[in-house]
Amino acid sequence: MKRRKSINSKIITVAAVLLVAVLSLFLTKNFIPIDKVFEESGLRNTQQVSADKMYVSFIDVGQGNCTLLRCGGKAILVDSGEVGAAQTVINYIKNLGIDELNCVLVTHPHTDHMGAMTKILYEFKIDDLIMPEIPEEIIPTNKTYEKFLTAVSDNAGNVIAAKPGETYSYGEMKLEIFAPLRDYDNLNDMSAVSRISYGDTSGIFTGDATTTVEKDLLKKNINYSATVLNVGHHGSKTSSSEAWLRAVNPKYAVICCGVNNDYGHPHSLITKRLEEFGIEYFETDLLGTIVFESDSKNFIKCD
């Protein structure tokens, strides 16, 4: 009996070795680089990341917004998606070897932007958490927001009100706040509008701010140009006016929305407008997570 067990163990060992060898051969001979396997699994080989580059990941969270920016060991998370997206976001961040978020920016308290944030706040060390002050009459009263506030109280290091004109530095990344400019009666318009820069490259994030906010911003003598625009309100026709697109003048635009979503996002009016302006745009509902990298001069989409 012992002899048979020993033979079986050897057979299993040999089979395992052969399986690994065949898998390795398959991956190399069938044109599937191991890094590609990592990427398609939602993983990235952290050894391949350059310390002198900024990586901007528009994480696919379905019908919602979530963007991770990292550079030189610093990480900024903008929004999180719905409650159900929490593990997707947590896994993505942890697979990058990140255990500390130097800044978390919550554009506004709609659940498709902050629903997953509660679990995220308990999973990572949080240094700064920036979010807009909401007028009392439009403060959400749902349990998701209440749980989020508890998590903020429990785990956020510094809680900072998003105020226009304020600037924060996280290593080589600079975060500028442009809005909200005043109290609006629409929660979407209370979105924190921001730009995050690395050298000559940058991304601008508007949450769900509508053309009302865009008009208010354009009254200011401020340069809003950016390399990539996170298209407002998931590509809704209520945002991304022609005047705003001219002011931002992005090379790229990213629309974060869910497959066959109930809202019809992105609206054909907006995609047509982006095309007319010569802005190359990408959608998470079609491509999944979208990643860009910057060497501070050049900004390119990763394959």
HELIX and SHEET records of a PDB file:
HELIX    1   1 LYS A    2  LYS A   29  1                                  28    
HELIX    2   2 ILE A   34  GLU A   40  1                                   7    
HELIX    3   3 THR A   46  GLN A   48  5                                   3    
HELIX    4   4 VAL A   83  ALA A   85  5                                   3    
HELIX    5   5 ALA A   86  ASN A   95  1                                  10    
HELIX    6   6 THR A  111  MET A  114  1                                   4    
HELIX    7   7 MET A  117  GLU A  123  1                                   7    
HELIX    8   8 GLU A  136  ILE A  138  5                                   3    
HELIX    9   9 LYS A  143  ASN A  155  1                                  13    
HELIX   10  10 LEU A  187  MET A  190  5                                   4    
HELIX   11  11 THR A  211  LEU A  218  1                                   8    
HELIX   12  12 GLY A  232  GLY A  235  5                                   4    
HELIX   13  13 GLU A  242  VAL A  248  1                                   7    
HELIX   14  14 SER A  268  GLU A  276  1                                   9    
HELIX   15  15 THR A  284  LEU A  287  1                                   4    
SHEET    1   A 8 ALA A 156  ALA A 161  0                                        
SHEET    2   A 8 LYS A 125  MET A 131  1                                        
SHEET    3   A 8 GLU A 100  LEU A 105  1                                        
SHEET    4   A 8 LYS A  74  VAL A  78  1                                        
SHEET    5   A 8 THR A  67  CYS A  71 -1                                        
SHEET    6   A 8 MET A  54  PHE A  58 -1                                        
SHEET    7   A 8 ILE A 290  SER A 294 -1                                        
SHEET    8   A 8 PHE A 299  LYS A 301 -1                                        
SHEET    1   B 7 THR A 167  TYR A 170  0                                        
SHEET    2   B 7 MET A 173  ALA A 179 -1                                        
SHEET    3   B 7 VAL A 193  TYR A 198 -1                                        
SHEET    4   B 7 THR A 201  PHE A 205 -1                                        
SHEET    5   B 7 VAL A 228  ASN A 230  1                                        
SHEET    6   B 7 TYR A 252  ILE A 255  1                                        
SHEET    7   B 7 GLU A 280  GLU A 283  1                                        
END                                                                             
